[in-house]
C-alpha cells in the first residue's frame, strides 16, 4: 500500500512537470509592436520642400537620428503577432542643407491617400460610381407603414427654439 501511494505520487509529479514544459493550445500570446507606426496616409501627406517641423508633425519623432547622417531620419516598425513571424517596415526621409524634405526611401512609396481618393482632390483619381451600381430611391407602396412614416417626416413643421429671457440683475 505504501509503495502504491509513493508510485502514484511520483507519477503525478512527473506528469505535472511534463505538462508545465508544454504550451497549451489556445493560450493567448500578445502581439509585440516596436518602433514608429507608419501608415500609407502619413506618407501620402509628405511633400518635397516640407520643413523638419512639418514632417515631425505628420510622422512623429524618428526612431533613429544618425549622428553621421544628420540629414536622414529613419522610421522603423516591427510587429510580431502572437507567436507568429516578425514583420518589419522601414522608411528613411532625406533632408537637404536647408532642412527641407528632398526624398524618401523604404517600404512605402507616395501615392494617393485614402482621404484624397474619397474627396476626389487628386486629378488622377476618379471616385464616380458606375451607372449600374447607382441606386435609385424607390417610393414606398401606398398605404404601407413606410409610406405613413415618410408622410409624417415630410409634414414635420420646424419650430424655432425659444431663447430664455435674461435674468433680472437686481436681487429681490
C-alpha positions as CSV (number, residue, x, y, z in Angstrom):
1,X,0.0,0.0,0.0
2,X,2.8,2.4,0.9
3,X,4.6,1.6,-2.4
4,X,1.5,2.2,-4.4
5,X,1.0,5.6,-2.8
6,X,4.6,6.6,-3.4
7,X,4.4,5.4,-7.0
8,X,1.1,7.3,-7.6
9,X,2.6,10.5,-6.1
10,X,5.8,10.2,-8.2
11,X,3.8,9.6,-11.4
12,X,1.6,12.6,-10.6
13,X,4.6,14.9,-10.0
14,X,6.3,13.6,-13.2
15,X,3.1,14.3,-15.2
16,X,2.8,17.8,-13.8
17,X,6.4,18.6,-14.6
18,X,5.9,17.3,-18.1
19,X,2.8,19.4,-18.6
20,X,4.5,22.5,-17.2
21,X,7.0,22.4,-20.0
22,X,4.4,22.2,-22.8
23,X,2.5,25.1,-24.2
24,X,-1.2,24.5,-24.2
25,X,-3.1,25.1,-27.5
26,X,-5.3,28.2,-27.4
27,X,-3.1,30.1,-24.9
28,X,-3.2,33.8,-25.7
29,X,0.1,35.3,-26.8
30,X,0.4,39.0,-27.1
31,X,1.4,41.0,-30.2
32,X,4.7,42.6,-29.8
33,X,5.0,46.0,-31.5
34,X,8.1,48.1,-31.6
35,X,9.0,51.4,-33.2
36,X,7.0,54.1,-35.0
37,X,3.7,53.2,-36.6
38,X,3.8,54.5,-40.2
39,X,0.8,54.3,-42.4
40,X,0.4,54.9,-46.1
41,X,-1.8,58.0,-45.4
42,X,1.1,59.5,-43.4
43,X,3.5,59.0,-46.3
44,X,1.0,60.5,-48.8
45,X,0.8,63.7,-46.8
46,X,4.6,64.3,-47.2
47,X,5.6,66.8,-49.9
48,X,9.1,67.8,-51.2
49,X,10.1,71.1,-49.6
50,X,8.5,70.5,-46.2
51,X,10.4,71.6,-43.2
52,X,11.6,69.2,-40.5
53,X,8.9,70.6,-38.1
54,X,6.2,69.9,-40.7
55,X,7.5,66.3,-41.2
56,X,7.7,65.8,-37.5
57,X,4.1,66.9,-37.1
58,X,2.9,64.3,-39.7
59,X,5.3,61.4,-38.9
60,X,6.2,61.9,-35.2
61,X,9.7,61.8,-33.9
62,X,12.1,59.5,-35.8
63,X,13.2,56.3,-34.1
64,X,16.8,56.8,-35.3
65,X,18.7,60.0,-35.9
66,X,22.1,59.1,-37.1
67,X,24.9,61.4,-36.0
68,X,26.9,60.6,-39.1
69,X,24.0,61.3,-41.4
70,X,22.3,64.3,-39.8
71,X,20.1,64.9,-42.8
72,X,18.4,61.5,-42.6
73,X,15.6,60.3,-40.4
74,X,14.8,56.6,-40.1
75,X,11.5,55.2,-39.0
76,X,11.3,51.5,-38.2
77,X,8.3,49.5,-37.2
78,X,8.1,45.8,-36.4
79,X,5.3,43.6,-35.2
80,X,5.3,40.0,-34.2
81,X,1.7,38.7,-34.0
82,X,1.2,36.4,-31.1
83,X,3.6,33.6,-31.8
84,X,3.8,34.4,-35.5
85,X,6.6,35.6,-37.8
86,X,8.0,39.0,-37.2
87,X,7.2,41.7,-39.8
88,X,9.2,44.8,-40.3
89,X,8.7,48.1,-42.2
90,X,11.3,50.8,-42.7
91,X,11.3,54.3,-44.2
92,X,14.1,56.8,-44.5
93,X,13.5,60.5,-45.0
94,X,16.2,62.7,-46.5
95,X,16.6,66.4,-46.0
96,X,18.8,69.0,-47.7
97,X,21.1,71.6,-46.0
98,X,18.1,74.0,-45.8
99,X,16.2,71.4,-43.6
100,X,13.7,70.7,-46.4
101,X,12.5,67.2,-47.3
102,X,14.0,66.1,-50.6
103,X,13.3,62.4,-50.7
104,X,12.3,59.2,-49.1
105,X,13.1,55.5,-49.4
106,X,11.9,52.3,-47.9
107,X,8.9,50.1,-47.9
108,X,6.3,52.8,-48.5
109,X,6.0,54.9,-51.7
110,X,4.0,58.0,-52.1
111,X,0.6,57.7,-53.8
112,X,-2.9,58.9,-53.3
113,X,-4.1,58.7,-49.7
114,X,-7.4,57.2,-49.0
115,X,-8.8,60.5,-47.8
116,X,-7.9,62.2,-51.0
117,X,-9.4,59.4,-53.1
118,X,-12.7,59.7,-51.2
119,X,-12.8,63.5,-51.5
120,X,-11.6,63.5,-55.1
121,X,-8.9,66.0,-54.5
122,X,-6.4,64.3,-56.9
123,X,-7.0,64.7,-60.6
124,X,-5.7,61.2,-61.3
125,X,-8.4,59.5,-59.2
126,X,-12.0,59.1,-60.2
127,X,-14.5,58.4,-57.5
128,X,-17.7,58.2,-59.5
129,X,-19.8,55.1,-59.3
130,X,-20.7,53.2,-62.5
131,X,-24.3,53.6,-63.6
132,X,-25.1,50.0,-62.8
133,X,-24.2,50.4,-59.1
134,X,-26.0,53.7,-58.5
135,X,-29.2,53.1,-56.5
136,X,-32.4,54.9,-57.3
137,X,-34.8,55.8,-54.4
138,X,-37.9,53.7,-54.6
139,X,-41.2,55.1,-53.4
140,X,-43.0,53.1,-50.7
141,X,-46.2,51.3,-51.6
142,X,-49.4,53.4,-51.0
143,X,-51.0,52.7,-47.6
144,X,-47.9,50.9,-46.2
145,X,-46.2,51.7,-43.0
146,X,-43.2,53.1,-44.8
147,X,-45.4,55.5,-46.7
148,X,-47.1,56.7,-43.5
149,X,-43.7,57.3,-41.9
150,X,-42.4,59.2,-44.9
151,X,-45.6,61.3,-44.9
152,X,-45.0,62.2,-41.2
153,X,-41.4,63.1,-41.9
154,X,-42.4,65.3,-44.8
155,X,-45.1,67.1,-42.8
156,X,-42.8,68.0,-39.9
157,X,-43.0,71.7,-39.0
158,X,-39.8,73.5,-38.0
159,X,-40.3,75.1,-34.6
160,X,-37.7,77.7,-33.5
161,X,-36.0,77.1,-30.2
162,X,-37.2,79.7,-27.7
163,X,-34.5,81.9,-26.3
164,X,-34.6,82.3,-22.5
165,X,-35.1,85.8,-21.1
166,X,-32.2,87.3,-19.3
167,X,-32.1,87.0,-15.6
168,X,-33.1,90.1,-13.5
169,X,-29.8,91.7,-12.4
170,X,-31.5,93.3,-9.3
171,X,-31.9,90.9,-6.4
172,X,-35.2,90.9,-4.6
